[in-house]
Amino acid sequence: MATALLAIAIGLAIGLTLGTLGAGGSILAVPVLLHLFDQSPSTATTGSLIVVGVSALVGAASARRAGRALVARGVVFGATATGGTVLGALASTRVPEDVLTAAFAVLMLLVGALMVRQLVDRGRQQEEADDFAEPILTFDPRLAVNWPQAAKVLVTATVVGLLTGFLGVGGGFLVVPALVLALGLPMRHAAGTSLVVIALTSATALATRAGLGSHPDWDVVLPLAAASVVGALLGTRLAGRVNRRALSGAFAALVLAVGIFTAVQAVSGL
């Protein structure tokens, strides 16, 4: 009972983060499953895909109804990422689990550092301007192929897919800026559209891992996933009302703290 209640509370936090920022759910889900529920890296990263994928799917539907998700562009980006996703999932079965934990710790520290840098470089006024800016690049499938733009989409999508398959992360921290810079989405649509991408890549990675015999701990994952869905729905409703700068700052601090703890655990394991 206590385990289920803890999973529900943490699931709500994961879903709120994912729904509000369009990223961050799996960065929290994996260390939670590793450290609070004492799961192996393989089991934790597989379980994370279920939690984040389901909450992203529900959050994407909610964002679409609210007019903050461009589904077609999200599907294109997500489909482009599937090759990297399969490769990452295959690679995850061929490395020691301590190495998998260490790689995840490095990723957390990198993401936290990048978020801090973005917050330092971009003031509140610039952030507000970005929210209402016109797309930096335009994308019209009826026009001739924009090869530099297509290359950006291919490279970024492949990297996102590799991270999703290998570490069980949604990759929203890469997807959101990629959608802005590569597909020209305004920030008000990027977070919602990233949920479409995360749902697709998570489903692909989960299917690949299941075929390789990697399964989650359903007793923990089910209440965690259910609560994250509720949190994602609340998060998408709050996305246009909260101070994203303050929320991003708090999230960056949390990611760095958990990343340091995970790194220490990984080093001791190695």
N, C-alpha and C positions, 0 to 999 in steps of 0.2 A: 504493500500500500504506500509506504513512504517513498519507494523507488518510483512508483507511478506518479505521485504528486510532484516529486522533484522533476521528473521528465516533463510534466505538463507545464510547470512554471518556466522551465528553461525553453521549452518549445514555443511558448508565447513570446519570449524575448527574441528568439531566433526569427520567428515569423514577422514580428514588428520591425526588426532591423531590415529584413529582406523586403518587406512591402514598402517601407518608407524610403530606403536608400537604393533599392534595386540591387543590392549587393550585401555581402557580409554574412549570410546565413550559415554557409558551410564552414567559414573560418571559425565560427563559434561551435558548430555542431560537432566537428571532428574532435577538438580537445575536450569537449564535454563528455563525449562517449569514451574517449581514451582515459581521462583522469577521474571523472566523477563516477563513471559506471564500469571502470576497470576492464575495458574491452581491448582486444588486440588491435594494432593499426589496420590490419586488413578488414576486420569486422567493423571497426569504427568508420573507416572511409566508405565502406559499402553502405552502412546504415545512414551515413550522412547524405548519400545520393537520394535515398528515399525521402528523408525529411525535407531536404531542400527542393527536390524535384516536385513533390506533391504541393508544397506550399507555394512554389513559384508558379505552378500551373494554375492554382486557384487565384493567386494574386494577379496573374496575367489576365485572367478572365475579368476580374474586378476592375483592373486598370483599363481594359478595353472598353468596358461599359462606361467608365468615367471619361473616356476619350484621351487617355494618357498612354496608350500602347498602340503601336503600328505593327499589327500582327504579321503582315506579309513580309516586311523587312526583317522582323525578328526570325521568321521561318527561314528566310534566305541565309541569314548569318548563322543560324543554328545548324542548318543543313550543311553549310560549308565547313563547320567545325567537326562534323561526325568522323571524318577520317582520323583526325588527331585524337579524338575521344577513344576510338577503338585501339589505336596504338598505345595510348597512355594506360588504358585498362590492361592490355596485354603485358606491358612493361611492369605494372605494379605487382604482378605475380612472380616476377623473376628477380626481385631484389629482397634482401633481408628486411624484416619488419622494423628493426632499429634504424635502418637507412631511410625507410619510408617516414618514420617519425621525425628524423632529423631533417629531411627534405621539407616536411610540413612546417617545422619550426622556422626554417630559413624563409619559407614563403610568408609566414605570419609576420616576421620581423620586417621583411621587405615591404609588404603591404602597409603595415603600420607606419614605416618611415616615409613611404610615398604619400600617404594620407596627410601626415604632419607637414610635409613639404608643400603639398597643395594648399593646405590651410594657411601656411605662412605666406605663400606667394599670392594668394588670392584673397582680397579683402571682401567685406560684406557687400559693398556697392558693386563690385565686379560680379560677385555671385548672383546678385539680384538681376544684373543686366544679362547674365548668361541665361537665366531662367526664361527671359522673354526675348532672347535674341532669335534672329532668323537663322536658318541652317547655314553652317559654314560652307558646306558643299551641297549641291543638289543631286538628286538621283532620280532618273526617269528611265525605266526599262525600255521605253520606246526609242530612246536615243542611242547613238553609237556608244560602244563600250569605252568607259573612261579607264584606261589601263592602270595608271597610277593608283586610282581609287580602288580598282578591283584587286590590285596587289596588296594594298593595305588591309582590305577585308580578308583576303586569303590568309595572309601571314597572321593577323591578329586572331582570326577564328581558329586557325590551327593550333596556336599557342593555348587559347582558351580550352579547346578540346583536349589537348594533352594534359593540362592541369586537372581538368574534370575527371578524365579517365584514370590518371595516375594517383592523384591525391584526394579524389572524392569531393572536390570543390566546384562550386558553380561558375566561378570566374567572373562574377559580376563586376568586381573592381577593375577588370580589363574591358569587359563588354560595354559598360556605360561610356567611358571616354572614346572607345572605338566607334560606337554608334554615332557619337557627336562628330568625330573627326573624319571617319571613313565614309559613313552613310549620310552625314549632314543633318542628323536629327537635332532638334532643339532640346535643351536639357529637360524641358517639361514632358517630353515624350521618351527620352532615353531610359529613364529608370523603369518605366512600365514595360517598354519593349525588351529590356534586358531580361525580364522575367520569362518572356517567351523563349529566349535563347537558352536560359538556364534550364527550363523545363525540358527542352529538346535534348540538350547535351547530357543532362542527368539521366534521362531515360535510356539514351544510347549507352552510356557508361554502365548503368545498372544491368542492362540486358547482356552486355559483354562479360561483365564480372560474374553474373549468374551462370552463364555458359561455361565459365572457367571454374565453377564450384565455390565461389565466394558468396556467403550468405550472411544477412544481418541477424542481430539478436532481436527477434520480433517483440519480445516482452517489453523491451525498452523503446524500440523504434516506433511502435504503433502509437502509444500515448504522446511521444515526442512529436511525431508527424501530425497527429490530430490537433495538438495544441498549436503547432506552427502554422497550420492552415488558418486557425482562428486569428492568430497574430498577424498573418499576412493580409487577411481581409481588413483588419483594423488599420494596419500600416498603410495600405493603399488609400484608405479613406483619409488618413491623417497626412498623407504625403504633401499635399498642397497647403497645409496649415502650420506645420512645425518649422522651427528654425533649423534648416538643414546643416548650417555651419556649426551650430552648437552640438547637434546630434553627431555629426561627422567627427568633431573633436573628441567627444566622449568615446565614440566607438574606436577611434584610432588609439586612444590611451589604453582601452581594454585589450585591443589586439596586440599591442606591444607588450603589455603585462603578461598576457597568456602566452605570447610567443617566447618571451624570456623563460617562463616557467617550463614550457615544452622543450625548449633548447637545453635547459639544464638536465631535464629528465632524459633527453635523447643522448646527451654526452655521457651521462652516467651509464646508460645502457650499452653504448658503444665501447 
